Amino acid sequence: MTHTLKVLAGALIVASVATAQAGDITGKVTLKGTPPAEKALPLDPACGKLWPNEKPKTRFFVTGADNGLAEVLVYLKGGDLKPDAAAKPALLDQKGCEYVPHILGLQTGQKLIVRNSDPVLHNVHGTPKINKEFNLAQMAGGKDIERTFESSEVFVRMKCDVHVWMFSYVGVLPHSYHAVTDKDGNFKISGVPAGKYTLVAAHRKSHGSEEKALTQEITVGDAAVSANFTVEVAAAQ
């Protein structure tokens, strides 16, 4: 390869990376303070057999590296954000007598698939305040349950009336520009159109509802945007 071609190839790679990063919002949610100890879930004998070693615990404050806070729903408000017509169905599984994931982001009209991967009976009880409530039994290995939500709502609680410790929370939003922080509190929302927005970080235990969530005003242009949040334990108590 000639020197000119090498330079051109390098320029194309740089341009490609820059294009991939434009409009991305990245950041980290950190927990400030010492949370109360998580408690062991009160598993019944059938569910206890699925955890032969360490038993699962509550998930009020799940932290990782540098006190990064997991399971925080981060999303945009404002602007002219459209739903993603090609959004694939989202999966909420029941494994080890727990809902997985514990926090899930979903856009209005997007299909939610609820699966029972356990060898025991569950029931899927959605208890929204705005959307329509539903309560359906799901046998072990039974057919997937499919549901959609027509209105925005943060958070929709999902529970199992057979196993009273089982909960999951679905953040229903009018668009696809949202993310849930990973085990170390990091998040990324990709491909956001240029504009001014309110960035929201909602932690289920600390905030509970959209009205109590943390917010930042941000402007998205041709480059990546970084935004961080700090959740205080004291605010949740």
Residue, then its C-alpha position, 0 to 999 in steps of 0.5 A: m500500500t502506498h503512503t497516500l493510500k495509507v493516509l487515506a485509509g487512516a483518515l477514513i477509519v478516524a472519520s468512521v469512529a467519529t461518526a459512530q460517536a456523534g450524538d452518543i451520551t455516556g456517563k456514570v451514576t455513582l452512589k454516595g453514602t453507605p446503603p443498608a445491608e441487602k437481605a436474603l430473599p425468603l425462598d420457599p423450598a422449591c425455589g431454594k433448590l435452584w440456589p444450592n450455594e449462595k442465596p439471592k438477596t434484595r437489589f435495593f442498591v447494587t454497586g460495582a467499581d468506584n461505587g458505580l450504581a447499577e440498575v438506574l434507568v437513564y433516559l431523555k425528555g424533550g426534543d422531537l424524539k421518535p419511537d424506533a419502529a424497528a425495536k425488537p421485543a424485550l425479554l423479561d425472564q423468570k430464572g431462579c425465582e427472580y425476574v431478570p432483569h430487575i430494571l428494564g427500559l421499554q418504549t411504548g408499543q414495543k413488545l414485552i416478552v415474559r418467559n418462565s425458565d424455572p421448573v415451577l409455576h409463576n404468575v405475571h402480575g403487572t400493576p401499572k398506575i396508567n397502563k392496563e393491569f394484567n395478571l396471568a399464570q405461567m406454567a413451567g416451560g409454558k408459552d411466553i406471555e406478550r404484552t405492550f404498554e401504550s402510555s409512558e410510565v416510570f416505573v411499571r411494577m411486575k410481581c409474582d403473587v406465587h412468590v412474594w419476593m419477586f419484583s421487576y420494574v419496567g420504565v416505559l418511555p415514548h422513544s428508544y433513547h434510554a439505557v440501564t446502568d451496568k454493574d459498575g454504573n455506566f450507561k450509553i445512549s447512542g445516536v441521539p439527534a442534535g438538540k437540547y434535552t433533559l437527561v433523567a436518571a431514575h433509581r427505583k429505591s431512591h426515586g421511585s417515580e419520574e417526578k423524584a428523579l435526578t435531571q440534567e440539561i444537556t445539548v447534543g451536537d456533533a460529538a459525544v456528550s458526557a454526563n454523570f449523576t450522584v445518587e445519595v443513600a440518605a435521600a432514599q431513607 
